């Protein structure tokens, strides 16, 4: 039996690939689940966490807010995909404890790789000391100890990482990929019609 709503929590350094993976995952999941929401850490910060800074206390408050919204969505049958740096292990564990179906995905990429991907130049400013409290440079990032899934975005393509997540979701009963998608049904119906069966 397919489970109801659930939370997929992407955590990793800035520019590790969380946003790209969340968008690609939503596209793949939409064939099997109708109600999906992406909670992007930066977007939530603009709307629900406006006024918060980047101290540990403010970061924790921000992550608790993302987790609270994700839990509300999940318990109402929605798939909540969260893409948030969420650098501190303890508050991620707090969010896990408040959630029913919680899947932590560690988006793993080396600091140097993330800095090369940074189109906004934030890492460069952080390395130069112009940007304070930047995760991975002047602020810590605590990787998950036992995440459900690790996506190595230095070695895996986005498609490969998404497939890894989809397989986990299928194996755990969150989705059922044996059900035909609309596209599959259309192709099958056309083939049967061409053969004269319908």
N, C-alpha and C positions, 0 to 999 in steps of 0.2 A: 504493500500500500504506500502511495506517495505521501511523504511528509508535508506538513503545511509550510508556513513561512519559515525563513531561516536568514541568518546573517552571515555574509562572507566578508571577512575583515582583512583587507590588504594592509600590511605594515611594512615599512622599509625606509631607507634613506631618501631624502629629496632627490628626485630625478632617477629613482631606481626602476620606474616603470609602472607604478600603481595605477595612475590614471589611464594609461593606454590599455592595461590589462582589464580594468573595470569596464571600460567602454566595449572592448572586444568580447568580454564575457557576457555582458548584457545582450549583445547581438546574438551570440550563440544560444543563450538561455531562452531568448524570446520565442524560440521554436517550440519550447516545452512548457514554459511558464508565462502567464500573461501579465501578472502584476510584479514589476521589477522597478526598483528605484535605486539610483546611484546617489550616495551621500559623499560628495567629494569634500575632503577636509578644508580646502581653501574656500569653497563655496559656503560651507556651513559657517566658517569663521566670519565671512562677510555678513551673514544673515542672523545667525543665532548667537554667535560669540563676538559680535562687534564690541570693541572696547577692551577685550582681553589682550594682554601682551604675550610675551614668550618666556616668562618665568616658568619654573616647574609647576607651580600652583596653577597658573593660568592655563598652561598646556593641559594639565590634568583635568581642569574644569571643562575645557573645550572638548576633550576626548569623552568625558562622561556625558556631555550633551549629545555628541554624535551617537554614542552608545544607547542613550535613552531613546532617541528618535528611531534608531535601527530596531530596538526591541519593540517599540510600539508598532512599527510597520510589520515586523516578523510575526508578532502574535495575532495580527489581523490578516495573515495569509500572504503577505508581500515578501518578496525576496529583496533584502536590503544589502546592497553592495557598498561597502565603505572603503574609501581610499583615503587613508589618513596616515601621516608619518607615525603618529602615536609612539613616541620614542621610549616611553617608560613601561617596563614590563608589568609593574604592579597595577597600574591603572587599566592596562589591557586585560589583565586577569580579573579585575573588578567588573569590567564590561562583560567578559565571558560569564562570570557568575550571575549577572542579572539577566542573561539571555538564555533562551531555551535551546535553540539549535544554532550553535556558533561554530564557524569554521574559520580558523586563523590561517592566513596565507602569508608566508614570509617572502617578500619580493627582494631577493638577494642580489646585490651588485656591489662591487668594490667602490670605495669612496672616489678613487681616481676615475673610474668609469662614469660614475654619476656626475662628477665635475665636468667631464668632457661632453656629456649630454646636455648640460645646463645652458639653455638658450638665453636665459635672462641675466646671466653673469653673476648670479648670487654667490656661487661658490668662490669665484674670483675675489669678490668683495669680502667674503668671510675669511679667505686665506690672507688677505691684505689687512685684516683687522678692522675693516670699515663696517662690517655687519656683525653685530654682537648676537650671542645666543642662537647661533646657527647649528642645527642638528648635524652631528658628524664631524664638525670642525671645532667650534667653541662650546658646544653642548653635547652631552652624550647621546648615543643611540644604543638601546639594549635589545639585541636580537631575541626573538622568541626561543625558548628552550625546547619546547615540544609542539611546534605548529603542526596542524593537520597536513599542510602542503607547503613545500618550498619550491618557488619558481626562481630558477637561476637565469636572470634576464641577460647575463653576459654570454651565456652559452645556448640558451633556448630562444627560439623565435616567439613572438606573441602567440601565434597559432599553436605552437607546441605547448606553451604554458597553459593556454586556455583549454586545450584538450586534456591536459593533466588534471585540471580542476573539474572539467566535465566528467571525466572518468571517476574521480573521487565521488562526485555528487551522485552519479549513477550507482556506483558500488554501495553507497550508504543509503540508497533509497530516496534521495531528494528529488531525483528526476527519473523518468522512464524513457530512455531513448529508443526502446523497441517500438514505441508508438510512431506511426507514420506522421511526418510533417505534412503540411498542406501541399507543399511542392511535390513531395513523394506521392501523395494521393492523386494529384493531378496527372503526374506522369503515368502512374499505374492505371488510372481510369482511361487515359488516352490509349494506352497499349491494349487494354481489354477491349476498347471500342474498335480499334484497328483490327483486332482478331475476330471481331463479331460476337463477342460474349455479352456486350452491353450496348 
